[in-house]
Structure formats: structure tokens, C-alpha cells
């Protein structure tokens, strides 16, 4: 992987916010449960706030005050999980 590049455990929407269907990256099942919960909540918040505006982060804070720690943990583990 090129220097400065990052691997991510992405979530893609199967359909838009109208249907609310999400498709999780299959590698995400290797992540710790609290990290999976964070990813799912992150995407659920997008059903109400379609971008990463301050309102989006306020919503995320309201439902998961420790989301930053969970995201950081997931980011740290992404390379290991994706190469396992």
C-alpha cells in the first residue's frame, strides 16, 4: 500500500435513505462488537443527516457519547482486519 494510504472498513448503501437499506462490508464481522455498533449507528445517523455536518455529529454524540474512541479503535484495527 502506498505511503499515506489508509484502508477502511466501509459501509455502502444498497439503496438511498428512502428505503434505509444498508450493506455492511463483510470484513466488518471481524471487528470488535463495539466498533460494529459504531459503524451501524454512524450509518443510521445518515438516514436523518445526509452529510457530516455539525448536526450529524451532535446526533452521533447523543446516541453514542464514546463514538470517537470506537472509531479510533476501528481505524487502528482496519489494516489487521482487512489482511486477516
Buried (B, 14 or more C-beta within 10 A) or exposed (E): EEEEEEBEBEBEBEEEEEEEEBEBBEBBEBBEEBBBBBBBBBBBBBBEBEEEEEEBBEBBEEEBEEBEEBBEBBBEBBEEBEEE
